[in-house]
Amino acid sequence: MILSGKTALITGGSSGIGLATARLLASRGVRCALLARDPDRLAVAVGTLSTDHRPHLAEPVDVSDAQAVAQAVSRLQAEAGAPDILVNCAGAAHPGYIQELDLEIYRQMMEVNYFGVVHVTKAVLPGMLARGSGHIVNVASVAAFISVFGYSAYGASKFALHGFSDALRHEMKPHGICVSIVYPPDTDTPQLAYENRLKPPELKLLLPELGVLKPEQVAQAIVNGIQRGQQVILPDFGTRLIFVLNNLAGTKAYPVLDFLLRRAQRKLSHPPANQ
């Protein structure tokens, strides 16, 4: 896809991966419309986007509210038309032990990470279908294909997003609409800072070698994927390796995860002497 002159709707656009993607798209001549909950942060975010004299737009909305989403998208489309690109970045995570997580946390994860994407996609689709073109990008997580210790609520919601994206891709392809799913690993965002305060200690030690990406790295992978029409976007080598090995191994990956958990538990039981 040639980006210059296109329009993009980006959820979670006031910070993190959403804002980094908006900035990169705007620098390529894309007019951006941002959705997020906080109107003040949205106003600041829009002010950081480069412009080619077509003003960028913003609407404060909670993506888990279907009616509010429909109204917000309607207002944006009245001014800018149906977007050429939709990037669903809005998301939330709340790790913890299953036996300690309240049921409401499970519902919140589904409302934001799954239904939030469904709400926005359903609001945007009629315009894309009428035009016969478009590109929808759903930002999932490595936890969308291999959920791990501490992520029972978050992982389940991202697995649901994975399933929705697969069906959406299949249905939209005959209509000229491309669908991509992105599997970022841990990324340095305000959301990750929140997660890190809640992560069980075993989770922190499970995969310490993977490191953390910058939002700009994930945004670059997303924009490259849009330009190339990629259906699966894996932002770094480590994620690509895990994705391939998981697909090859299937449930045979369980012993590996069990080994990593035992290793983490040993480290917790016998911390280094200098700690």
N, C-alpha and C positions, 0 to 999 in steps of 0.2 A: 504494500500500500504506500502510495506517495502521501506524506503527512501534511505538507504545506497546504493551507487553505481548508483543512478538515476541522471538525468540531469533536470534542471529547467530553464525556460526562464521567467524573471520577468521584467515587464515594470514599469516605475516609480521607478527604483531600486536604484537611487542615494540618496534617503532620505525617511523619513516618514515610512509608512507601508511597502512599497516595500523593502526598505533597511533592516528593522527589520525582514521581512520574509526571505530575502536572507540570513541574518546572521544566523537565526535559522535553515534554511534548510542546509546551509553549515556546521553547527555544527553537523548535523546528517549524514554527508557524502555525501551530494548532491553537484554535480558540477553545479554552477550557471552561467547563462549568463544574464547580466543586460542591459536593454535598458532605456535610458533617454536622454534628450536633451543636457545637459551640459557635454562635454567631460572631463573637469577638475574634476568636482564633481564625475563623473563616476569612474575616475581613483582612486580617494581617497576612494570611496565606495568599489571598488573591493579589495583594499589593506586592508580593515578591515575584510574581510571574512576569516574564518579559512579554511585550505585546507588539503586534504589528498594526496597531490602531483599531483593532476590533476588541472592545473591552471584554475581559473575562467576567464570568458570572459566578454567583454563589447562592446557595439556598440552605439555610439551617434546617436540618431534619434528622430525626431518628429513623434509621432504615428499618427498624423492627416494626414501625407503624405503617402498615400498608396504605391506609387512606392518606396519611400525610405525605408519603412518598409519591403517590399518584398525583397529588395536588402540586407538589414541588416540581416534579418532572414536567407536568403540564405547563407550569409557568415558564420554566426554562425553555421548553420547546416552542412556546409562543414567541419567544424573543430570538432564539437561535436555530430553530428547526430541530428535527430529529438528529441526534448525534451520530456521527460516523463511527465513533469508538465509544464503548462503555468499558470502564475499568472498575470492577468491584473490589475495592481495597478495604472497605470498612470491616473491622473484625475485632474480636475480644478473646482473651484467654484467661482462664482462672485455674491453675493447676492445684493439685492437692490429692491426698489419699481418698480413695473412693468412699471408705467408711466415714470420712469426716466431711465430705462435700455435701452441702445442702441440696435437695432436689431442685431448688430454685436456680442454682448455678447451672445445672444441666439445661433447664428451660431457657435461661438467658443465653447460653452458648448457641443453642439452636435458633433462637429468635434473631440474633445478630448475624452469626456466621453462615447460617443456612437460609432462613426465611428472609433475612435482609437482602441477600443476593436475589432470591426469587422475586421479592417485591419490586426491586429496581429493574430487574430484567424484564418482568412482565409489563412494567410501565413503559419501557423503551421499545420493546419488540414491535408493536404495531407500526411505528414510524419506519423502522428498519425494513420490515416486511413490505410495506407499501413502496419503499424506494428500491428494494431488491438488492441491498448491500449493507454491509456493516461489519464490525469486528467487536466481539464481546470477550473480555479478559476477566477471568475469575481468579483472584489471588487466594490460593489455598495454603498449603504448608506441607513440609515433609511429613507432618503428622496426619496428612490426608491419605497416605498410602502405607505408613508404618507407625502406628500409634504406640507410645511407650509409657513406661511407669510414670504415674502422676498426671497423665493427660486423658483420663477417661471421658471427661466432659468435652474438652476442646477437641480431642481427636475424633470423637464420634460426630461432632458437628462438621468437621472438615471432611470426614469420609462421606457424609451426606452431600456436601458440596461437590465432591469428586463425582458421585453418582449422577447428580443433577447436571453437571457440566458435560459428562459423557453423552447423556441422552440429548441435551441441548445441541451439542455439536452435530450429532447424527441427524436431528430433525431440521436444523437450520442450514446445513450444507446445500440442499437442493434449492434454497432460497437465496443463495449468494452471500450468506452471513457466516463469517468465520468465528469459531469459538476456541479460545485458548484457556488452559488452566496452568497456573504458576505454582510451583512448589518451592517457596523460599525456606531456607533453614532459619535459625535464630538470626534476627536482624536488629541492629541497634536503633530502637525506636522507644518512644515513651511507653508503649505497650509492653515491651520486653522488660523495661525497668520495673514495671508493676508486677509482671510474672515472677521476676527474680526474687521478689520479697515473699512469694508464696510457694516457690518450688520446694518439694521434699528434698532433703539432702541427697538421697539416692539419685534423683534426677540430675542434680548438678554434677554428679560424678560419673554419670552413665556414659556420656560421649564427650569427654572434655577436650578431645583433640580437634573437634570440628570447627571451633571458633565461631565468630560472629561476623556477619556481613554488614556493610553500610547500606542504608536505604538507597543511595545512589547506584550501588552495584545492582540491586534488584531492579530498580527503575530502568537501568540501561538494558538489562536482559528483557524486560517487558517491551520496551520500545523497539528493540531489535526484533523481538518475536512478532510484533505487530507488522513491522515492515516486511518480514519474511513469510508471514502467514503461518507461523508455527502453531501447532495444536497443543504441544506440551512444552512448557518453558521451565528449564532447570538452570538456576542462576549461576551455579559454580560447579567446579569439578567434584567436590565432595558430595554434593546433592545428586549429580549425575551418576556417580559410582553407587551410592546407596539405592537409587532408583533402579538401576540395571540389576544389581545383585538381588534386590528384593523381588523383582519380577522373575528372575531366574530361579530363585530359591523357594519362593512362596512360603508355606508354613515351615519349610526347612530352616528359615531364618530364626525361628523361635529359640533353638538352642544357643545361637549366637547372642540373642538378646538376654537370655537367661544367664549366660556366661558374664556378660557385661554388668548385669545387675549384681551377681555374686561378687565380682571384682569391686564394684562400688561399695557394697556392704562390708567387704573386708577392709576397705580404706576407712570407712566410718568407725569400724571396731578397733582398728589399729592405726590411728593417725600418726604421721611422722613426729619424731621426738622434738623437733624444733617448733611445733605448733602449740 
